[in-house]
Amino acid sequence: MGFSLCTVFLILASLASAAFCANPRSPVDVEFGRNYVPTWAFDHIKYFNGGSEIQLHLDKYTGTGFQSKGSYLFGHFSMYIKMVPGDSAGTVTAFYLSSQNAEHDEIDFEFLGNRTGQPYILQTNVFTGGKGDREQRIYLWFDPTKAYHRYSILWNMYQVVFLVDDVPIRVFKNCKDLGVKFPFFQPMKIYNSLWNADDWATRGGLEKTDWSKAPFIAAYKGFHIDGCEASVNARFCATQGKRWWDQPQYRDLDAVQWRRLRWVRQKYTIYNYCTDRKRYPQLPPECSRDRDI
């Protein structure tokens, strides 16, 4: 029985990342209502298996979404998602953390749909103090419409790590000493949504949503939250520095994890603001600490 080099690499990546994510592993059957509530268009959310799995529906009238009951200051947050299949051009499936005020902090996964046969684009972004424009875009190494895959955010005082099936795809380090704001004081809620963004999502808005294909359906399960819950006005948590995500092994990626990230950069990255010299003639300060530039 033989394996391709790509398959072997992914097996090794999964094993290597296990230590990094050993603490946050959780059952995939966490019930929706334990941690989340609908936010809009309640009738466009469908429930299955006692609420352990849901579907978000988008039609020409509305999309829909849900949010966490609590606000959190640091932690690990994940969702198993199966993306809209087929012709998904114009649609955006989002999983993100966001604070509640004008100068907000935000940590984004945005999955940009495409025409049939074209791959999804995964866009990530980080807002600090109301400033974003830190987009990175990748293709995934699998078809995200065929099965559930786990998308996770690890957020502590030292870094924000974006993970896909426990493989790091992006790291945003705490660079406050370089004058770069870091999401440090503002508790955030977790949001998920499915909505129409055909003014920009697919080829810069050139590909429009084909409403004859509606409803567009994205499926979710594994509604995992392991965070320091706080009121939206709290500037600290009593347990800060004491939870598993604050421990030394989670303050940076190790050598193997950096290699996994480099693999994603080399093979699947299609845009990185840190290398966009036309947009940023002067390198943004935080990019100087990105080892893979």
KADAGI-V327605 format. One line per field, one symbol per residue. burial: + if it has 24 or more other C-alpha atoms within 12 Angstrom, else -. A space follows every 50 residues. Layout:
# KADAGI-V327605
burial = ???
This chain:
# KADAGI-V327605
burial = ---------+--++-++--++--++--+-+++--++++-----+++---- +++++++++--++++++++++++++++++++++++++++++++++++++- ---++++++++++++---++++++++++---+-++++++++-+++--+++ +++++++++++++++++++++++++----+++++++++++++++++++-- ++----++++---+++++++++++++++++-+----+--+--++++---+ +++---+++++++++--++-+++++--------+-++--+---
